[in-house]
Amino acid sequence: TAELSSDSDSSPTVESVEDNPDGGCHIYRNGYYGSNIDVVEGILEVNIIQMTSIQTTESQAENSLVDFVVTCQGSLPTDVCTVVSDPTCQVSKSVVCDPIVVTDECLLTIRRAFEEPGTYCINITLGDDTSQALASALISVNGGEST
């Protein structure tokens, strides 16, 4: 428990009081406490710079493939998640997460399949141990073609 008391000069002081259930003793602790904070750069920005429909054969016509070219700034990501939602970005249809290896420049291509034509909201999240960054786009998939 903490009790707040005032001196005659109206400056508040805080005393920490702990009850000892065995002997009814009180322990008073006063002083300063310190902590270290490590600031890391993290992933600062993600951009979808290109979306390209991949031509498929007749046997693969049920799934439309789209390549997303993504760049980022800051630290290099270790995983990517893609959330495909309805056009309002409210109702999630699928979530795919994969580990990635980016060596020196954050430029990667992410391929995702769409089962049927339509308009979708795409959220691409790049992450590492300390941060995440997100880019979103609307995409129209038309049976093997995207715009």
N, C-alpha and C positions, 0 to 999 in steps of 0.2 A: 504494500500500500504506500501511497505517497501523501504527505501532509504538506500543505502550503501555509507558511506563517509569515508574518510581517514584522519588521523591526520598527522602531519609533520613527525612522526616516521614510517609511512606506515603501522601501525596496523589498520585493519578495525574495524569499529563499526557499529552496526545495530540499526537504530531508527525506531520505528513503528509510522506511521502517519495515523490518521483517519480524514476524512473530516466531518465537521458538516454542513449539507446543509442549516440550518436555519441562522446561524450567520457567517459562513465561518471560524470558529475557528478550530484549530488543537489540538489534544490531543496527547501528547507524553508519551509513556510508556516504561520504562526501568526496568530491574530487572531479577530475576531468577524464574523459574517455576519448580515445582516438581510433581512427580507422584509416586504412589506405584505400584509395580508389584508383583502379587502372582504367585508363581511357584507351579504347581501341577504335580503329578507323571504321571497320565494318564495311558492308556493301552500301554504297551511297545512292546509287541510281541504277535502274534497269530500264532498257528501251527495247521495244520490238521494232526492228528496222526494216523487216521484210517478211511477208507471208506468201508462200508459193505453193500452189496445188501441184501434187505429184500425179503424173499420168499413170493410170493402172490398167491392167489387162482386163478382158471381159470376165475372167474368173474371180478377179478381185473387186469387181464393180460394186459390191455391197458396202465396201468401206472406202470413203474418200480420205486420202492422205494429204496432210498439209505440213509443210516445213515452216517453222518460225525461226528467223535469225534474230538472235538476242545479243545485246551488248550490255555491259555494266561498268560502273566506276567504283573505285574503292578496293577493298580486299577481294580476293578471288573466292567464288562460291564453291561449295562442296556438294550441294544437292539442288535439284530443281523440282518444283511441283507445278503441275498444270491443272487448273480447275476449269472445267467446261460447264457453263451454266446457260440458262435461258437468256433471251435477249435483254431482260431487265437486270441481269446479274444477281437475281434473288434466289433462284431455285437451282441447286447444283445437280448436274447430270452425271458427272464422273470426276474423279480425282486420281491423278497419276503422279507418283513421286519416284525419282531416280537419283542415285548418287552420280556425280560427275567429277571429272578431273580436268581442271583448267590450269595450264602450266604458266603462261606468262602474260597473255592478253585475254581479256574477258570478251570473247566472241564465240558464240556457240549456236548450233542448229538443233532445234528440238522438233522431232517428227511426231505428230499425233494423228490418230484415226478418228473419223466421224462416221457413225453408222448410217445416218440418213441426211438428206439435204435439209437445209434450214439456216437460220441466223442464230449465232451463238455468241455468248460473252466468254472471252478467254482471259483468265488471270494466270500469269506466269510469275512464280515466286522463286527467287534465287536466295539461298541461305548458306551460312557457315555456322561455326560453333557459337558465334556471338551476335549475329545480325541476320536480318532478312530484308529484302526489297522486292517490290511488286510492280509489274506493268500489266495493264489491261487493254483489251481491244475487242471490238465487235467484228465478227467475221461471218460472211455469208457463204455457205457451202452448197453447191448445186450439182450433186451427183458426179463428183470427180473434178469439178471446177470450183475455185474459190475466188472471191473478190474482196 
